Amino acid sequence: MVTVFPNATINLQSMNADGGTWRTVATQIADGGLFTMALTPSAARVYKYRVTYDGDGQYAPAISNIVTLIVTNMIIS
């Protein structure tokens, strides 16, 4: 869970497999200044994510640190 400005529009971005471009995979409006997103990896590999905020009249745009998720095994049911 991340604390942000109330009613801020938050974008979850994932690094494409090419390792050079980001794409938005989800957008959410922070409810009361909090937001939570669940991730479901589709394959065993390294995933990189970040969160962006486009800014508004009061706050500047922002980009979070990159979070790396390493999936080594997948259970297919």
N, C-alpha and C positions, 0 to 999 in steps of 0.2 A: 504494500500500500504506500502511496506517495501523497504528501500534502502539497497542495497547490492553491492558487487563488480561487475563491469561490466562483463557480460557474465558468471557469476557464475551459476553453476547448483544447484538449490534449490529443496529440497525435502519437501513436506508437509506430515506430518505423523499424524495418528489418533490413539488414544488409543483403543485397542480392548476391547470388552465387558468384557473380563476376568479381566480387570484392571491392567494387568501386562506386556503386550507386546504392542509395537508400530508397526504399519505397514505403509508403504509408500502408500499414496492414489493419489499422483500426483507429477510429477517432471517437472520443468520448468527451462529454461535458462533465467536469468535476462537480460532484454533488456535495455541496457544503464544503468545498475545498479539499475533498478526498477523491481518489479514484483507484480502482483495482481492475486489472485485466488478467485473464487466464490465458496461458499459451499452451498450445498443443502441437508439439513438433510432428512433422510428417515423415521424417526419415532420420536415420542415425547420421549426424554430421555436426559441424560447429555452426551455431547460430549467433548472430550479433544483433542486439536491439538497442534502441535509444528512444527517448521521449522528447518531443519538441512542443514548444508553445510559440504561437505566431505573434504574440504581443497584442497590445491594445493601446488606447489613448493614455493609459496610466502606467503600464508595465512594458518593458522592452522584451523582444523575442528572446527565447532561451532554448538551449539544447542540453540535455542531460549527459552524464558520462555514459559510455558504452558498456552494456552488460553482455557478457559472453556466456552462452549456454552450450555445454558440450553433451551431446546425446551419443552414447556409445552402443547401446542396444535398444531394440524395439521389440515389444511383444505384440504379435498380431493375433487377434482373437476372432 
